[in-house]
């Protein structure tokens, strides 16, 4: 499960960095802070949600596995899917 928390943290940090970088670029273009945050959040919400959804859905086969090593992989998948 520890590795799952690391993977989940990595996805969350990456999504946050993408949004912050976009908001900073809007600020450099002259947008006010409020407008940059609003437009940046609305514009980058879909890519951020898609990244998180793909990460979660990618672990479903691991969570449902019953073969060799499934007992070890299931906690990792459960953490990422639930996060």
C-alpha positions, 0 to 999 in steps of 0.5 A, a space after each residue: 500500500 505504501 507504493 500506492 500512496 507514492 504513486 497517488 501522490 505523484 499523480 496529484 503533484 503532477 496535476 497540481 503543477 500542470 494547473 499552476 504552470 498554466 495559471 502562471 502563464 495566464 498571469 504573464 499574459 496580463 490576466 488578473 489573479 482572480 481571472 487567471 485562477 478561474 480561467 486556468 482551473 476551468 481550462 485545465 480541469 478536464 486534462 487533470 480529471 482525465 489523468 486521474 481517471 486513467 491512473 485509477 482505471 488502469 489499476 482495476 485489472 490489478 485490483 481484480 486479479 486472482 493469479 500469482 502475486 495478486 495478494 501483493 498487488 491488490 493493496 497498491 491498486 486499492 490505494 490508487 483507485 480509492 485515492 
